[in-house]
């Protein structure tokens, strides 16, 4: 991921890592080829207008020369001409700033899935089955009625079963940075637990001082 704006780069880094991705974040593309050859990325998220080094179009060309990986342009360059130039340079998707973190993560997932780098849409933990394609949750054969936020929290935990996720990671991926209040996580997590535990023992554990983990 190449982004020269420090706050945006940091937010993207946290959000993508929170989804379980390995991330290499760079402020410019001066070492892009070397980084790509060592890191072997499955997807590139590129800004277009950068103060130093190659611009996004040039970077897309460099990456295309190294292999067939999806490229997502994330940029303030919002004219029709800019978008056409982006797709001509090899972009698979184009997202305009300011952007929704949830939308970016959804587009990243869609690109990875279409390119064959992401496969499973279903996660099972004990008697709990989360079907992300259908957006359904079943526990012990009983379908659970979850709000969108409750589902998003559970899906995030299910994707990273056994791994402790911090409140910051959950806030970033579920709410973005629009509502950065840790109490939101606690309130919705409490409601989610009540629904899950109506049909079985506790699956979402609190790790004091660290966050939450889903385990059977």
Secondary structure as GFF3:
##gff-version 3
##sequence-region A 1 216
A	DSSP	alpha_helix	6	18	.	.	.	ID=ss1
A	DSSP	alpha_helix	32	39	.	.	.	ID=ss2
A	DSSP	beta_strand	43	46	.	.	.	ID=ss3
A	DSSP	alpha_helix	56	66	.	.	.	ID=ss4
A	DSSP	beta_strand	70	75	.	.	.	ID=ss5
A	DSSP	alpha_helix	80	88	.	.	.	ID=ss6
A	DSSP	beta_strand	93	96	.	.	.	ID=ss7
A	DSSP	alpha_helix	101	114	.	.	.	ID=ss8
A	DSSP	beta_strand	122	125	.	.	.	ID=ss9
A	DSSP	beta_strand	128	131	.	.	.	ID=ss10
A	DSSP	beta_strand	136	139	.	.	.	ID=ss11
A	DSSP	beta_strand	142	143	.	.	.	ID=ss12
A	DSSP	alpha_helix	148	159	.	.	.	ID=ss13
A	DSSP	alpha_helix	167	170	.	.	.	ID=ss14
A	DSSP	pi_helix	171	175	.	.	.	ID=ss15
A	DSSP	alpha_helix	182	196	.	.	.	ID=ss16
A	DSSP	beta_strand	204	207	.	.	.	ID=ss17
A	DSSP	beta_strand	211	214	.	.	.	ID=ss18
###
